[in-house]
Amino acid sequence: MAHPPAANNGQDCDNACQLGRAINKTGVQALQNPCTSVAFLAGGAAAGTIGVGAANSGAVLNWAVTTAPAWANGQLGRILWNGIRPGAGVIAAVRFYGKLAWNSGASACNAMQGQ
């Protein structure tokens, strides 16, 4: 789809371009938002991971039966040997900075949309 040059103010915009502009005027921002493709790729990767797990359910079940108990015992032994570390502060920091990153990313995507 060829986009019109910036100087003609969209007068030569094709049907798809006009539809996109009409939808964006309603408040739907997904069509011009550059982060939409990233969200679709992440969703596709998640769906692919679930699909691979379902397709290889025998191998996943085999891992769960044979390897997972040893891994869990190793984690429990590590916790008992080192002691339980205070994690409330770490969790609070991760939540704070995660929310900050999410909001900053959303702001950056919305700022790029207008260009």
C-alpha positions in Angstrom: 0.0 0.0 0.0 1.6 3.3 -1.1 1.2 6.1 1.3 0.6 9.6 0.0 3.3 12.1 0.4 3.0 14.3 3.5 2.4 17.5 1.4 -0.9 16.5 -0.2 -2.7 16.1 3.1 -4.0 12.6 2.3 -6.1 13.6 -0.7 -4.6 10.7 -2.8 -5.2 8.1 0.0 -6.5 4.8 -1.3 -9.5 2.9 0.2 -7.4 1.0 2.8 -5.7 4.2 3.9 -9.1 5.9 4.3 -10.5 3.0 6.2 -7.6 3.0 8.6 -8.0 6.8 9.2 -11.7 6.4 9.8 -11.1 3.6 12.3 -8.4 5.5 14.0 -10.7 8.5 14.4 -13.1 6.3 16.5 -10.4 5.8 19.1 -9.1 2.4 17.9 -5.4 2.9 17.9 -4.2 -0.5 16.8 -3.9 0.1 13.1 -1.3 2.9 13.2 0.4 1.9 16.5 3.8 0.5 15.8 3.7 -1.7 18.8 0.7 -3.7 17.5 3.0 -5.9 15.4 5.1 -6.7 18.5 2.0 -7.7 20.4 0.9 -10.0 17.5 4.4 -11.6 17.4 4.4 -12.1 21.2 0.9 -13.6 21.0 2.0 -15.9 18.2 5.1 -17.0 20.1 3.0 -17.8 23.2 0.5 -19.8 21.0 3.3 -21.6 19.4 4.8 -22.5 22.7 1.5 -23.9 23.9 1.1 -25.8 20.6 4.5 -27.3 20.9 3.9 -28.4 24.4 0.5 -29.9 23.4 2.1 -31.7 20.4 4.9 -33.1 22.6 2.7 -33.9 25.6 4.3 -37.3 26.0 7.8 -35.8 26.3 6.4 -33.1 28.7 4.8 -35.7 30.8 7.9 -37.8 30.8 9.9 -34.8 32.0 7.3 -34.0 34.7 7.5 -37.6 36.0 11.3 -38.2 35.8 13.1 -34.8 36.0 10.8 -32.4 37.8 10.9 -34.2 41.3 14.7 -34.1 41.3 14.7 -30.4 40.2 12.1 -29.5 43.0 14.2 -31.4 45.6 17.3 -29.4 44.5 15.4 -26.2 44.8 14.1 -27.2 48.3 17.6 -28.2 49.4 19.0 -24.9 48.2 16.3 -23.0 50.1 16.9 -25.0 53.3 20.7 -24.7 53.0 20.8 -20.9 52.3 17.7 -20.0 54.2 14.7 -18.2 52.9 15.7 -14.7 51.9 13.4 -11.8 52.4 11.7 -11.3 49.0 9.0 -8.8 49.7 11.2 -5.9 48.8 12.4 -7.5 45.6 8.8 -8.3 44.6 7.7 -4.8 45.3 10.6 -3.4 43.3 9.9 -5.7 40.4 6.2 -4.7 40.4 7.1 -0.9 40.6 9.6 -1.0 37.8 7.6 -3.4 35.7 4.6 -1.1 35.9 6.9 1.9 35.1 8.3 0.1 32.1 4.8 -0.9 30.9 3.5 2.6 31.1 6.6 4.1 29.5 6.4 1.6 26.7 2.7 2.4 26.1 3.4 6.1 26.1 6.3 5.6 23.6 4.1 3.5 21.3 1.3 6.1 21.4 3.7 8.9 20.8 5.1 7.1 17.7 1.6 6.5 16.4 1.1 10.1 15.6 4.1 10.3 13.3 
